[in-house]
Amino acid sequence: MNIKQKFGLKLRQLRLARGFSQEKLALEADLDRTYIPSIEKGERNVSITVLEKLSKALNIPIKDFFDDNIHSD
């Protein structure tokens, strides 16, 4: 699994833990609604700007994205 896939899985885990749909997260993060699924599939190389938007939308510290505890559902 590459870093983009790991990040995508972690984003999915954090999003679901907060009860957000992909569309709701995109809206809260001010991102296009098609962007979240492509991140979660490991297709996007996420910029630090997008990382900050996701962090704020999920109300979590950026470091939480890099916690190695990834659970694939």
PASEBA-1860 file (N, C-alpha, C; in nm, 3 decimals):
! residues 73
1> MNIKQKFG> 0.085/-0.117/0.000/0.000/0.000/0.000/0.090/0.124/0.000 ~ 0.064/0.218/-0.092/0.145/0.338/-0.097/0.090/0.446/-0.002 ~ 0.164/0.555/0.009/0.129/0.660/0.105/-0.007/0.724/0.072 ~ -0.038/0.740/-0.056/-0.167/0.800/-0.092/-0.282/0.707/-0.053 ~ -0.264/0.577/-0.068/-0.367/0.481/-0.028/-0.382/0.479/0.124 ~ -0.271/0.483/0.196/-0.277/0.486/0.342/-0.348/0.611/0.391 ~ -0.316/0.726/0.330/-0.382/0.850/0.369/-0.531/0.843/0.340 ~ -0.566/0.788/0.224/-0.708/0.775/0.187/-0.785/0.689/0.286
9> LKLRQLRL> -0.726/0.578/0.328/-0.791/0.492/0.426/-0.807/0.563/0.560 ~ -0.705/0.638/0.599/-0.712/0.711/0.726/-0.819/0.819/0.719 ~ -0.826/0.890/0.606/-0.930/0.991/0.590/-1.068/0.928/0.601 ~ -1.088/0.816/0.535/-1.216/0.747/0.540/-1.251/0.708/0.684 ~ -1.154/0.654/0.755/-1.174/0.613/0.895/-1.214/0.733/0.981 ~ -1.143/0.843/0.966/-1.173/0.963/1.046/-1.308/1.023/1.007 ~ -1.339/1.023/0.879/-1.466/1.077/0.832/-1.582/0.996/0.887 ~ -1.574/0.865/0.878/-1.681/0.779/0.927/-1.696/0.787/1.078
17> ARGFSQEK> -1.585/0.803/1.148/-1.590/0.815/1.294/-1.669/0.938/1.338 ~ -1.674/1.038/1.251/-1.749/1.160/1.281/-1.888/1.160/1.219 ~ -1.920/1.052/1.150/-2.053/1.040/1.090/-2.075/1.129/0.970 ~ -1.966/1.165/0.902/-1.976/1.250/0.783/-1.987/1.165/0.658 ~ -2.073/1.207/0.567/-2.072/1.150/0.432/-1.957/1.217/0.357 ~ -1.921/1.161/0.242/-1.819/1.224/0.161/-1.863/1.364/0.118 ~ -1.990/1.376/0.084/-2.043/1.504/0.040/-2.040/1.608/0.153 ~ -2.076/1.567/0.274/-2.074/1.660/0.388/-1.932/1.705/0.417
25> LALEADLD> -1.837/1.613/0.412/-1.698/1.651/0.437/-1.651/1.749/0.331 ~ -1.683/1.723/0.206/-1.644/1.815/0.098/-1.703/1.953/0.122 ~ -1.827/1.958/0.161/-1.894/2.086/0.187/-1.826/2.159/0.304 ~ -1.802/2.088/0.413/-1.740/2.149/0.531/-1.596/2.195/0.504 ~ -1.527/2.123/0.415/-1.387/2.154/0.384/-1.374/2.250/0.266 ~ -1.487/2.289/0.207/-1.487/2.377/0.090/-1.407/2.316/-0.025 ~ -1.437/2.187/-0.052/-1.374/2.115/-0.162/-1.483/2.063/-0.255 ~ -1.446/2.036/-0.379/-1.541/1.978/-0.473/-1.585/1.841/-0.422
33> RTYIPSIE> -1.713/1.810/-0.437/-1.767/1.685/-0.382/-1.705/1.561/-0.444 ~ -1.647/1.572/-0.563/-1.583/1.456/-0.627/-1.440/1.434/-0.578 ~ -1.388/1.529/-0.503/-1.249/1.522/-0.459/-1.228/1.421/-0.346 ~ -1.322/1.416/-0.253/-1.308/1.327/-0.137/-1.300/1.180/-0.179 ~ -1.389/1.131/-0.266/-1.377/0.991/-0.307/-1.243/0.959/-0.373 ~ -1.190/1.051/-0.452/-1.063/1.023/-0.518/-0.946/1.025/-0.418 ~ -0.957/1.104/-0.313/-0.856/1.099/-0.207/-0.864/0.964/-0.136 ~ -0.985/0.924/-0.101/-1.003/0.799/-0.027/-0.960/0.676/-0.108
41> KGERNVSI> -0.965/0.685/-0.238/-0.920/0.574/-0.324/-0.769/0.576/-0.345 ~ -0.702/0.679/-0.293/-0.557/0.688/-0.310/-0.517/0.741/-0.445 ~ -0.604/0.813/-0.511/-0.577/0.864/-0.645/-0.520/1.006/-0.644 ~ -0.526/1.073/-0.531/-0.482/1.213/-0.523/-0.360/1.229/-0.435 ~ -0.275/1.321/-0.477/-0.162/1.362/-0.395/-0.206/1.489/-0.324 ~ -0.246/1.478/-0.201/-0.310/1.586/-0.127/-0.208/1.692/-0.087 ~ -0.242/1.818/-0.114/-0.154/1.929/-0.076/-0.170/1.961/0.073 ~ -0.077/2.035/0.125/-0.085/2.075/0.265/-0.205/2.167/0.288
49> TVLEKLSK> -0.243/2.242/0.187/-0.361/2.328/0.197/-0.488/2.245/0.213 ~ -0.500/2.140/0.133/-0.616/2.051/0.143/-0.613/1.977/0.277 ~ -0.496/1.936/0.319/-0.482/1.869/0.449/-0.534/1.959/0.561 ~ -0.500/2.087/0.556/-0.549/2.180/0.657/-0.700/2.194/0.651 ~ -0.757/2.201/0.532/-0.903/2.212/0.517/-0.973/2.090/0.575 ~ -0.919/1.972/0.547/-0.978/1.848/0.599/-0.967/1.843/0.751 ~ -0.854/1.885/0.803/-0.833/1.887/0.947/-0.934/1.978/1.016 ~ -0.955/2.095/0.961/-1.051/2.189/1.020/-1.194/2.137/1.008
57> ALNIPIKD> -1.227/2.079/0.893/-1.363/2.028/0.872/-1.395/1.914/0.968 ~ -1.296/1.830/0.996/-1.315/1.717/1.087/-1.289/1.755/1.232 ~ -1.239/1.877/1.253/-1.209/1.927/1.387/-1.109/1.837/1.460 ~ -1.001/1.807/1.389/-0.894/1.722/1.444/-0.759/1.787/1.414 ~ -0.657/1.756/1.493/-0.523/1.806/1.460/-0.469/1.734/1.337 ~ -0.389/1.803/1.259/-0.330/1.745/1.138/-0.255/1.616/1.169 ~ -0.190/1.611/1.283/-0.110/1.492/1.318/-0.194/1.364/1.320 ~ -0.325/1.376/1.344/-0.410/1.257/1.349/-0.415/1.183/1.216
65> FFDDNIHS> -0.389/1.252/1.107/-0.387/1.186/0.977/-0.268/1.092/0.962 ~ -0.168/1.111/1.044/-0.045/1.034/1.031/-0.027/0.930/1.140 ~ -0.133/0.906/1.217/-0.135/0.798/1.314/-0.137/0.668/1.235 ~ -0.051/0.575/1.269/-0.040/0.450/1.194/-0.154/0.351/1.219 ~ -0.242/0.382/1.310/-0.353/0.290/1.338/-0.461/0.305/1.233 ~ -0.448/0.231/1.125/-0.544/0.234/1.017/-0.624/0.105/1.020 ~ -0.755/0.120/1.021/-0.843/0.004/1.022/-0.919/0.001/0.892 ~ -0.900/-0.101/0.811/-0.978/-0.111/0.687/-1.107/-0.184/0.718
73> D> -1.218/-0.124/0.681/-1.349/-0.181/0.710/-1.400/-0.263/0.595
END
